[in-house]
C-alpha cells in the first residue's frame, strides 16, 4: 500500500518563475491538503481539496493555486515566485470526514529554493 | 485568524526525564491531533482526541484534552533518544478551520 508521494523532492527556481508541485494521496484517501513549512517553523495550511474543489484556504495569496484530479491526485502551483516562498511544501492526504476528525498522512515533501 | 498557542518552544531534558508540551486555544476546538516530526522528516500522526476530558495513552505517551476543549497536552514519561523531534498539535476549530501549533522541540542533552 503506497503512502503519500510527492514530486519532485527538490527544486531550485528563480524569482518571478512559476512552479508546479505534485502529490499522490495514500490509497483510499480522497482529500488532499497542502502546507508550507519554513525551516524551524510549524506547517502553515495553504488549502485543501476534496471532490476536485478547493474546500478551505489558509492565509496565502492568489499566487498559490491548486488542482485536484479525478484520481484524487493534486497539484500546487505558485506563480511569480518570491525569495520568501523558499520552504518545504508538504502534501497530506486523508478521508473527508464531513466535519468529523480525520488523521492526515504526510508525504516526504518538496524542498523549494528560490534564488 | 485563530491560533493555537503551543508551549514551550524548546525543551531540553536528560534521557530518562519527562517531557510535556501544551496547546491552548481561546476558543473551543472540535478536535485536536498530535503529530511528531523527526529532524529532516515529515509530520507523523500520533493520536486524535475528540471528547471533552479525554485521556489516551500510547506506551510512555499520555495525551489529554481539556474539559472545555480549549487545551491539550502531550506528556512523555522517561524520554528516550528515539523521542527526539518536534511535536505539533493540530486542531479543527468550531468553524472547521485547520490550525497548527508552532511546535515544541524535544532535545535530549548529551
Interface residues (C-beta under 8 A of the other chain):
Chain A: X33 X41 X42 X43 X44 X45 X48 X56 X58 X59 X90 X92 X99 X101 X103 X104 X105 X106 X107 X108 X109
Chain B: X1 X6 X30 X31 X33 X41 X42 X43 X44 X45 X48 X50 X86 X88 X90 X92 X96 X97 X98 X99 X100 X101 X102 X103
